Amino acid sequence: MPQDVPPSSGSQRPARQDVPSGRPRKGASPRGFRRLNLDQMHGRLLGVGMGFLAIYGAVALKATVATVLMPMEPEKRQIAPQVPEIPKSDPRGEMSGDFVLPTVKRATITDRTGQALALSLPVAQVYANPMELIDPADAADKLRKVLPQLDRDETIRRLSLKKQFVYLARDISPVQEIAINNLGIPGIYFEAGERRHYPLGRTAAQIMGSVDIDDHGIAGVERYFDKRLNSDKSPLRLSLDVRVQTVAHDELQAAKDEFSAIGASAIVMDVRTGEILAMVSLPDYDANDFGHAPNDARFNRAVTGMYEPGSTFKLQTAAMGLQLGVVHLWDRFSTIPIRVGRFTIRDMKTDHFAPWLSLPGVLAFSSNPAAAHIALDVGAARQQDWLRNMGFFNRVPVELPEAGRPLVPASRNWGISTVMTVGFGHGVAEPPLAIVRGTAATVNGGILLKPTLVARDTEDDSKPTPDADAAQLRPVAYRPGTDSDEIGAETPVGTRVLSEQTSALLRKLLRLDVTMGSGKSAEVPGYYVGGKTGTAEKIGAHGGYLKHVNVSAFTSVFPMNNPHYAVYVMLDSPQGTAATHGWTTAAWNAAPTVKKIISRVGPILNQFPDLANKDAIDASLAIPMNPVVPPGYHALGPGNDPGDPRNQAHEAKTPSSKTKTQH
């Protein structure tokens, strides 16, 4: 039996033993080892590549869905700084009520009907970072396609500066901003802003005022309400009515041109509430060009201009005398010229007054010496108190920073000559709005109102007035001791300065001036206009009155049987024409202008001619030119005029001759 022996090394291959990967076996070929490593690397790279391919495929699919198949609208906060929302067109004004323009900070200003008078438009400022620009010349050429007003050479120069910020254009529209943004010029940026715009141009330009480059008010209501306009975006509703404003402007401009006046003013005010419906000052300007308007055009003659009121002030003299009980309708006053120092108070040489006129005649025929006698009867102290209480010593409290202080003599200089001259409207200078305010107080039941440019109610004046309210005058509420600058109060602020009885009497006297006196040319059939003419000689630059250079004015109210609106017209230095026979007095120019305004604005304000009840209305307003003295009264007149300086001088010599008279 054979014995086991170890195998021979040369006759049989030994069994294969595993060796660690990456190490060459003893006796293995180097070429085979390298091939093994390459195969392993290829496998690994293929796996990594497939992984990246899957990731990029998912990203591409997501991008395709997000941008092509199902794009999402970008959020406003993402694009607003570069592409602000374009405001919607509103040609019919359907959104004017509570509509607020986007991205603007300053509130809109409207008239009482909602018509926009001032609004802020969204604009942008274009600036650049020259350090980010590639080709300044190419950028300038592209920009000029949207903004042709750019100077090419200057734009290239600015874009070539070694700076990081340069302005290129200001106040461009949103459409232009989008067009520039679409040019894709690197280094061009936008800054959101707004520009104040006055869509009606010249309409109420001096009232609106303007704003500076930082949108802060610098004049007019823009300045007065600056804080409110920047803090509350709801529209500020003014008392103005653009329809009435336009009529007053057109008629006043026509009168200014016809009589070659150097300036003019017109005011329409509600005598029940103090709301100003129209305030015109000529010459005027386009409110959108405030910076280039001349000073004379910016000057608001209605509140800043100071003019001697002339005979319109005789209304205050009569009201003062009647309210204080110093004079009565049946008293008569001398029209004989009064010599005071080197001056003589007289009427026009062509006036042929009777030597003595009753109080109705004094107003109707506008006698200066007679008005001076009434003032003397009242006396200096009471005259000053009256004018002070009527607001003639202070600026008119209206929402305009330009409202000026009147020019009045100091108390220590208020002697006998001042008493007389002030009695017929000379020696003091007042703004037209002060005269309108005083006129309103004489006819509205005796309430001195606070004029306002802010709408006090929420109803349109075109709506009919209930018959119950139209039947009688309803004076505004009396709130004594109140003089606040608060706006938009529900109850108008006023102070009683006249009794209702005196006010009713003054309405008749004002009506008489139009039916039989110097204001005949202001009559509008069916409107029962009442008013007072006033013509004052102008004071020259070096003092002294200028002969034949006048300020003519007419202050009026209609309808006098139920006063609603005051209308005032003033012409500065009018010239005579062939139609006026060379005359420059108010009866020939200011009064006819008031007539034209009333006839046009009456229907707008829901006031229509009442001819059906003419006889009854005329009878209710009738007052005799020469009233009969009631039994038991000794009327002032010849030999019985305590204010006559000649009587005063005589009584000073013979004190015992003084007698008491029931009056």
SEKE-613493 format. One line per 8 residues: number of its first residue (from 1); their letters; for each residue x, y, z of C-alpha. Coordinates in steps of 0.05 Angstrom, whole numbers. Example, Ala and Ser with C-alpha at 12.3 -4.5 7.8 and 13.67 -1.06 7.14 Angstrom:
REM residues 2
1> as> 246 -90 156 | 273 -21 143
***
This chain:
REM residues 663
1> mpqdvpps> 0 0 0 | 31 63 -20 | 50 115 31 | 29 188 28 | 83 235 7 | 82 313 0 | 69 337 -70 | 125 357 -113
9> sgsqrpar> 134 432 -124 | 142 422 -197 | 86 374 -211 | 24 410 -181 | 2 487 -171 | -9 506 -99 | -79 530 -76 | -95 606 -87
17> qdvpsgrp> -91 649 -26 | -128 717 -19 | -84 778 -13 | -105 848 11 | -136 893 -43 | -90 945 -72 | -28 908 -57 | 6 870 -113
25> rkgasprg> 13 797 -100 | 79 766 -100 | 93 749 -171 | 31 789 -199 | 36 832 -262 | 37 910 -252 | -3 921 -316 | -61 879 -291
33> frrlnldq> -62 916 -225 | -69 984 -259 | -126 960 -301 | -162 936 -239 | -156 1006 -206 | -183 1041 -269 | -244 998 -270 | -258 1014 -198
41> mhgrllgv> -251 1090 -210 | -296 1088 -270 | -350 1056 -230 | -345 1107 -175 | -346 1166 -223 | -406 1138 -258 | -443 1135 -192 | -425 1206 -174
49> gmgflaiy> -444 1231 -243 | -512 1198 -240 | -524 1230 -172 | -508 1300 -197 | -550 1287 -259 | -609 1270 -215 | -600 1332 -172 | -593 1379 -232
57> gavalkat> -652 1346 -266 | -695 1359 -205 | -673 1431 -201 | -686 1441 -276 | -754 1409 -270 | -771 1454 -211 | -747 1517 -248 | -787 1498 -309
65> vatvlmpm> -850 1489 -268 | -838 1554 -230 | -820 1598 -290 | -855 1566 -350 | -910 1518 -331 | -935 1549 -266 | -901 1617 -254 | -915 1652 -188
73> epekrqia> -930 1727 -183 | -874 1764 -146 | -892 1796 -80 | -902 1871 -81 | -849 1881 -28 | -798 1849 -75 | -809 1897 -133 | -840 1959 -103
81> pqvpeipk> -774 1995 -92 | -757 1987 -166 | -825 1984 -201 | -879 2021 -161 | -952 2008 -177 | -981 2053 -230 | -1043 2090 -206 | -1108 2073 -241
89> sdprgems> -1140 2123 -287 | -1203 2157 -259 | -1228 2205 -313 | -1298 2209 -284 | -1275 2221 -213 | -1313 2160 -188 | -1259 2144 -137 | -1247 2216 -113
97> gdfvlptv> -1283 2206 -47 | -1238 2159 -7 | -1188 2145 -62 | -1116 2150 -39 | -1059 2146 -89 | -1009 2090 -77 | -941 2102 -47 | -955 2176 -32
105> kratitdr> -950 2207 37 | -986 2275 30 | -1062 2276 30 | -1104 2302 -27 | -1141 2369 -21 | -1210 2374 -51 | -1265 2426 -56 | -1332 2415 -21
113> tgqalals> -1358 2373 -80 | -1298 2326 -81 | -1261 2358 -139 | -1186 2349 -129 | -1149 2415 -119 | -1082 2386 -99 | -1056 2315 -101 | -989 2279 -97
121> lpvaqvya> -967 2236 -156 | -919 2177 -147 | -854 2193 -182 | -782 2168 -179 | -713 2199 -178 | -662 2166 -225 | -591 2159 -199 | -531 2118 -218
129> npmelidp> -468 2086 -190 | -416 2104 -243 | -368 2052 -213 | -415 1997 -237 | -425 2022 -308 | -389 1989 -366 | -401 2040 -422 | -424 2110 -400
137> adaadklr> -436 2133 -471 | -480 2073 -487 | -518 2082 -422 | -530 2156 -437 | -557 2141 -506 | -605 2089 -479 | -629 2135 -424 | -643 2191 -473
145> kvlpqldr> -692 2146 -510 | -736 2149 -449 | -715 2217 -423 | -701 2259 -485 | -692 2322 -442 | -625 2295 -416 | -564 2329 -443 | -521 2274 -473
153> detirrls> -452 2304 -459 | -471 2323 -388 | -500 2254 -375 | -437 2220 -401 | -395 2265 -358 | -435 2249 -296 | -434 2174 -311 | -358 2177 -319
161> lkkqfvyl> -345 2207 -250 | -306 2167 -200 | -364 2167 -152 | -414 2118 -127 | -475 2163 -131 | -499 2216 -181 | -569 2241 -195 | -592 2237 -267
169> ardispvq> -665 2259 -267 | -719 2277 -217 | -794 2267 -215 | -801 2218 -272 | -867 2182 -281 | -878 2108 -263 | -884 2093 -338 | -815 2124 -350
177> eiainnlg> -787 2086 -291 | -811 2020 -319 | -783 2037 -388 | -714 2053 -359 | -716 1991 -315 | -729 1949 -378 | -666 1976 -410 | -626 1932 -363
185> ipgiyfea> -570 1981 -353 | -526 1960 -294 | -513 2013 -242 | -579 2051 -255 | -625 2056 -195 | -689 2090 -173 | -711 2126 -110 | -786 2129 -96
193> gerrhypl> -817 2199 -86 | -877 2242 -100 | -893 2307 -135 | -949 2356 -115 | -996 2371 -172 | -1052 2422 -177 | -1098 2396 -232 | -1138 2461 -239
201> grtaaqim> -1078 2506 -247 | -1098 2578 -231 | -1161 2560 -193 | -1152 2583 -121 | -1076 2586 -131 | -1063 2635 -74 | -1106 2593 -27 | -1072 2528 -44
209> gsvdiddh> -1001 2555 -37 | -946 2505 -51 | -896 2455 -22 | -820 2453 -23 | -775 2398 -51 | -785 2358 13 | -861 2362 8 | -870 2411 65
217> giagvery> -920 2467 56 | -891 2536 46 | -954 2578 32 | -1029 2576 34 | -1069 2518 62 | -1011 2473 43 | -971 2507 97 | -1028 2518 147
225> fdkrlnsd> -1048 2444 146 | -978 2416 134 | -978 2370 194 | -1048 2344 180 | -1034 2331 106 | -972 2290 123 | -1002 2250 180 | -1072 2234 154
233> ksplrlsl> -1080 2208 83 | -1155 2221 80 | -1172 2279 34 | -1176 2349 65 | -1244 2377 43 | -1245 2452 35 | -1306 2497 36 | -1290 2523 -34
241> dvrvqtva> -1336 2506 -92 | -1296 2505 -157 | -1359 2523 -195 | -1369 2587 -155 | -1295 2600 -154 | -1292 2596 -230 | -1351 2644 -239 | -1322 2694 -191
249> hdelqaak> -1254 2690 -225 | -1282 2699 -295 | -1326 2758 -278 | -1272 2792 -236 | -1221 2782 -291 | -1269 2813 -342 | -1280 2873 -296 | -1206 2881 -283
257> defsaiga> -1192 2882 -358 | -1251 2927 -375 | -1231 2980 -323 | -1156 2970 -329 | -1149 2958 -254 | -1080 2939 -227 | -1111 2888 -180 | -1177 2859 -158
265> saivmdvr> -1209 2813 -107 | -1275 2776 -100 | -1304 2735 -42 | -1366 2692 -36 | -1382 2669 36 | -1439 2634 70 | -1465 2684 122 | -1496 2628 163
273> tgeilamv> -1433 2586 173 | -1373 2628 153 | -1353 2579 98 | -1316 2613 42 | -1342 2587 -25 | -1297 2630 -69 | -1237 2674 -57 | -1204 2706 -118
281> slpdydan> -1144 2752 -121 | -1118 2781 -187 | -1069 2778 -217 | -1058 2704 -203 | -1013 2647 -228 | -1012 2573 -243 | -1004 2537 -177 | -959 2486 -211
289> dfghapnd> -908 2541 -225 | -905 2573 -156 | -830 2581 -159 | -832 2625 -220 | -894 2666 -202 | -881 2741 -190 | -892 2768 -121 | -952 2810 -144
297> arfnravt> -987 2747 -168 | -972 2709 -104 | -1000 2767 -63 | -1069 2748 -37 | -1108 2813 -38 | -1167 2782 -1 | -1129 2770 64 | -1061 2804 58
305> gmyepgst> -1079 2867 20 | -1098 2926 65 | -1146 2977 35 | -1186 3035 63 | -1257 3008 62 | -1289 3073 42 | -1364 3078 47 | -1373 3003 58
313> fklqtaam> -1353 3021 130 | -1414 3066 137 | -1452 3002 148 | -1412 2991 211 | -1423 3063 232 | -1498 3055 225 | -1498 2987 260 | -1458 3016 317
321> glqlgvvh> -1504 3076 326 | -1567 3034 323 | -1543 2979 369 | -1518 3028 422 | -1583 3067 419 | -1547 3131 400 | -1586 3141 335 | -1653 3120 306
329> lwdrfsti> -1681 3113 236 | -1718 3180 241 | -1657 3221 262 | -1628 3269 212 | -1555 3286 201 | -1522 3345 167 | -1490 3336 98 | -1458 3405 101
337> pirvgrft> -1381 3400 93 | -1343 3397 159 | -1278 3435 166 | -1227 3398 209 | -1159 3433 213 | -1134 3441 142 | -1180 3386 116 | -1253 3389 95
345> irdmktdh> -1300 3330 98 | -1349 3335 40 | -1386 3293 -10 | -1373 3294 -85 | -1385 3361 -117 | -1437 3332 -163 | -1479 3304 -105 | -1539 3347 -90
353> fapwlslp> -1560 3322 -23 | -1610 3357 21 | -1576 3394 78 | -1602 3340 126 | -1612 3266 113 | -1646 3213 155 | -1608 3150 172 | -1636 3111 113
361> gvlafssn> -1615 3168 67 | -1545 3171 97 | -1533 3099 75 | -1572 3101 10 | -1538 3165 -15 | -1472 3151 22 | -1459 3219 53 | -1391 3228 85
369> paaahial> -1407 3288 131 | -1471 3254 155 | -1433 3189 172 | -1381 3231 208 | -1437 3262 251 | -1462 3193 270 | -1392 3172 290 | -1385 3235 332
377> dvgaarqq> -1450 3220 367 | -1423 3151 386 | -1356 3179 409 | -1284 3155 405 | -1284 3105 462 | -1347 3068 440 | -1326 3071 367 | -1260 3036 384
385> dwlrnmgf> -1295 2984 427 | -1344 2969 372 | -1290 2960 318 | -1249 2918 365 | -1308 2872 382 | -1323 2865 307 | -1252 2840 295 | -1227 2900 257
393> fnrvpvel> -1166 2909 302 | -1139 2839 291 | -1122 2792 234 | -1181 2754 207 | -1180 2683 237 | -1178 2643 173 | -1135 2583 154 | -1084 2622 114
401> peagrplv> -1015 2641 142 | -1015 2702 97 | -1073 2735 133 | -1047 2803 154 | -1061 2852 210 | -1102 2914 194 | -1073 2984 198 | -1109 3024 252
409> pasrnwgi> -1089 3087 290 | -1063 3080 361 | -1113 3097 416 | -1073 3158 436 | -1081 3186 366 | -1156 3171 362 | -1179 3243 363 | -1240 3278 335
417> stvmtvgf> -1213 3277 264 | -1200 3202 268 | -1270 3190 295 | -1301 3226 236 | -1257 3197 181 | -1263 3126 207 | -1339 3137 208 | -1339 3139 132
425> ghgvaepp> -1284 3088 120 | -1219 3128 118 | -1160 3128 166 | -1160 3052 173 | -1139 2997 125 | -1172 2928 127 | -1168 2865 85 | -1230 2850 42
433> laivrgta> -1246 2788 82 | -1254 2831 145 | -1306 2873 109 | -1344 2810 87 | -1341 2783 158 | -1369 2848 186 | -1424 2850 133 | -1446 2779 149
441> atvnggil> -1453 2797 222 | -1501 2853 206 | -1550 2809 168 | -1546 2738 197 | -1580 2755 263 | -1521 2790 295 | -1468 2735 299 | -1395 2750 284
449> lkptlvar> -1371 2687 250 | -1303 2657 244 | -1290 2652 169 | -1264 2584 147 | -1236 2549 86 | -1256 2480 113 | -1323 2450 96 | -1364 2446 159
457> dteddskp> -1419 2400 134 | -1423 2338 91 | -1479 2358 45 | -1475 2390 -23 | -1504 2460 -30 | -1541 2438 -92 | -1590 2398 -50 | -1656 2433 -36
465> tpdadaaq> -1666 2467 30 | -1727 2442 70 | -1784 2492 69 | -1785 2494 145 | -1713 2519 146 | -1723 2567 88 | -1781 2602 121 | -1738 2639 171
473> lrpvayrp> -1666 2659 184 | -1631 2610 230 | -1570 2643 262 | -1510 2600 279 | -1499 2577 350 | -1469 2625 400 | -1408 2598 436 | -1379 2655 478
481> gtdsdeig> -1306 2658 496 | -1285 2609 442 | -1230 2627 394 | -1199 2561 375 | -1159 2544 313 | -1193 2475 310 | -1220 2460 241 | -1282 2425 216
489> aetpvgtr> -1323 2439 278 | -1395 2414 272 | -1423 2477 303 | -1396 2543 274 | -1363 2588 324 | -1392 2657 332 | -1401 2715 380 | -1463 2756 385
497> vlseqtsa> -1448 2829 369 | -1517 2853 348 | -1588 2839 369 | -1633 2804 320 | -1677 2866 319 | -1619 2911 297 | -1597 2859 246 | -1667 2857 216
505> llrkllrl> -1667 2933 210 | -1599 2933 176 | -1623 2883 125 | -1677 2933 105 | -1626 2990 101 | -1579 2949 57 | -1637 2930 11 | -1656 3004 6
513> dvtmgsgk> -1585 3020 -19 | -1597 2975 -79 | -1668 2994 -94 | -1662 3070 -86 | -1589 3086 -70 | -1519 3082 -98 | -1522 3006 -107 | -1577 3004 -160
521> saevpgyy> -1530 2973 -211 | -1524 2911 -167 | -1598 2892 -170 | -1614 2822 -196 | -1689 2811 -206 | -1716 2759 -158 | -1653 2756 -114 | -1668 2816 -70
529> vggktgta> -1596 2838 -65 | -1575 2885 -9 | -1508 2919 -3 | -1465 2981 5 | -1419 3016 -44 | -1351 3041 -23 | -1300 3085 -59 | -1236 3107 -24
537> ekigahgg> -1179 3149 -51 | -1113 3113 -50 | -1055 3137 -8 | -992 3152 -47 | -923 3123 -34 | -902 3186 2 | -967 3196 40 | -1027 3238 23
545> ylkhvnvs> -1088 3218 -18 | -1083 3211 -93 | -1138 3248 -129 | -1175 3206 -181 | -1140 3142 -160 | -1190 3099 -123 | -1204 3032 -92 | -1276 3016 -108
553> aftsvfpm> -1314 2961 -72 | -1384 2934 -63 | -1404 2889 -5 | -1470 2853 -13 | -1515 2797 12 | -1570 2757 -22 | -1627 2742 -16 | -1640 2796 35
561> nnphyavy> -1707 2767 57 | -1669 2704 80 | -1594 2719 77 | -1551 2662 53 | -1490 2688 16 | -1445 2749 18 | -1412 2772 -47 | -1357 2823 -46
569> vmldspqg> -1318 2855 -104 | -1259 2903 -100 | -1222 2937 -157 | -1155 2971 -145 | -1144 3034 -185 | -1198 3024 -238 | -1200 3071 -298 | -1261 3106 -325
577> taathgwt> -1290 3085 -392 | -1339 3114 -442 | -1393 3070 -413 | -1381 3098 -343 | -1374 3170 -369 | -1305 3172 -338 | -1329 3153 -268 | -1287 3105 -227
585> taawnaap> -1333 3098 -167 | -1360 3031 -142 | -1430 3043 -169 | -1401 3041 -239 | -1354 2982 -235 | -1355 2939 -171 | -1431 2937 -163 | -1446 2914 -234
593> tvkkiisr> -1393 2859 -226 | -1428 2834 -163 | -1493 2832 -203 | -1461 2787 -255 | -1432 2741 -203 | -1498 2734 -165 | -1538 2719 -228 | -1491 2662 -245
601> vgpilnqf> -1476 2631 -177 | -1547 2635 -151 | -1572 2573 -187 | -1507 2536 -171 | -1521 2548 -97 | -1594 2527 -104 | -1618 2599 -100 | -1668 2615 -154
609> pdlankda> -1703 2680 -170 | -1769 2687 -133 | -1813 2733 -174 | -1879 2700 -155 | -1875 2729 -85 | -1842 2795 -104 | -1895 2840 -75 | -1896 2805 -8
617> idaslaip> -1821 2803 -3 | -1813 2876 -23 | -1864 2895 30 | -1827 2856 83 | -1763 2893 67 | -1792 2961 55 | -1768 3020 96 | -1784 3094 84
625> mnpvvppg> -1729 3140 62 | -1754 3192 112 | -1785 3156 171 | -1836 3193 214 | -1814 3212 284 | -1855 3172 335 | -1895 3212 387 | -1854 3230 449
633> yhalgpgn> -1787 3231 413 | -1746 3291 394 | -1706 3270 334 | -1635 3290 322 | -1631 3344 269 | -1622 3418 260 | -1603 3448 327 | -1603 3380 361
641> dpgdprnq> -1540 3342 342 | -1496 3327 402 | -1441 3302 357 | -1435 3365 316 | -1366 3396 333 | -1397 3465 325 | -1449 3449 377 | -1396 3419 422
649> aheaktps> -1355 3482 418 | -1416 3524 433 | -1436 3480 492 | -1366 3482 519 | -1373 3557 524 | -1444 3554 554 | -1451 3490 596 | -1517 3513 624
657> sktktqh> -1548 3509 555 | -1545 3433 554 | -1613 3400 553 | -1635 3328 560 | -1671 3299 501 | -1711 3235 498 | -1680 3196 442
***
